[in-house]
Amino acid sequence: MRSRYSAYVLGLADYLLATWHASTRPAALAPLDPSLKWLGLDIRSCAQTGADRGVVEFVARSKRGGRAHRLHETSRFVREGGRWLYVDGDVR
């Protein structure tokens, strides 16, 4: 989760796609908005829900054009080949 947040901060779309599970990965991402300034990541909870499944609840804070934004999501991950991959999430 932290590495994916860092990829958003750095605008690394290729990394985001590489860490997205093939079953839900989009063919491409819309260009990441360079005017969006990421301010921080707060991991609220993290749990392994099976041998190779996990859930992370987080809040990511950002700012665009002087307005603050929050992304509060519970994300699901699976581990394949020793790597955790993002599957999907529920935005609150």
C-alpha positions in Angstrom: 0.0 0.0 0.0 2.7 2.4 0.9 4.6 1.8 -2.3 1.4 2.4 -4.4 0.9 5.7 -2.5 4.5 6.7 -3.3 3.9 5.8 -6.9 0.9 8.2 -7.0 3.1 10.9 -5.4 5.8 10.4 -7.9 3.5 9.9 -10.9 4.7 6.4 -11.6 1.7 5.0 -13.6 3.8 2.0 -14.9 4.4 0.9 -11.3 0.7 1.3 -10.4 -0.3 -1.0 -13.3 2.5 -3.5 -12.4 1.1 -3.8 -8.9 -2.5 -4.2 -9.9 -4.0 -7.7 -10.1 -4.5 -8.8 -13.7 -8.2 -9.6 -13.0 -9.1 -6.0 -12.3 -6.2 -4.0 -13.9 -7.2 -1.4 -16.5 -5.5 -1.4 -19.8 -4.1 2.1 -19.1 -4.5 4.8 -16.5 -5.6 8.3 -17.2 -2.7 10.7 -16.9 -2.0 11.4 -13.3 -2.8 15.0 -12.4 0.4 16.9 -11.7 -1.5 19.8 -10.0 -2.6 17.3 -7.3 -0.2 17.6 -4.3 -0.2 14.5 -2.0 0.1 15.5 1.7 0.1 12.2 3.5 -1.0 8.6 4.0 -2.6 7.3 7.2 -3.0 3.5 7.4 -6.0 2.9 9.6 -5.9 -0.9 9.7 -4.2 -3.8 8.0 -5.3 -7.4 8.2 -4.4 -10.6 6.5 -7.7 -12.3 5.6 -6.2 -15.6 4.4 -2.8 -17.0 3.5 -2.6 -14.8 0.4 -5.3 -12.2 0.9 -5.2 -8.9 2.8 -7.2 -5.8 3.5 -5.9 -2.3 4.1 -8.0 0.7 5.3 -6.3 4.0 4.6 -6.8 7.8 4.3 -4.7 9.6 1.7 -4.8 13.4 1.9 -4.1 15.7 -1.0 -4.6 19.3 -2.2 -5.5 20.8 -5.6 -6.0 24.4 -6.3 -6.0 25.3 -2.6 -8.7 22.8 -1.8 -8.1 19.8 0.5 -9.2 16.3 -0.4 -9.3 13.0 1.3 -9.5 9.5 -0.2 -10.7 7.0 2.4 -10.6 3.5 1.0 -10.6 -0.1 2.1 -8.4 -1.9 -0.4 -8.2 -5.7 -1.1 -4.9 -7.3 -2.0 -3.8 -10.8 -3.1 -0.3 -12.2 -2.9 1.0 -14.0 -6.1 4.5 -15.1 -6.6 5.5 -13.4 -3.3 4.2 -10.0 -4.4 1.1 -8.2 -3.0 -1.2 -7.0 -5.8 -4.0 -4.5 -5.5 -7.4 -6.0 -6.5 -10.0 -3.4 -5.7 -11.3 -1.2 -3.0 -14.4 0.4 -1.5 -14.2 4.2 -1.2 -16.0 5.6 1.9 
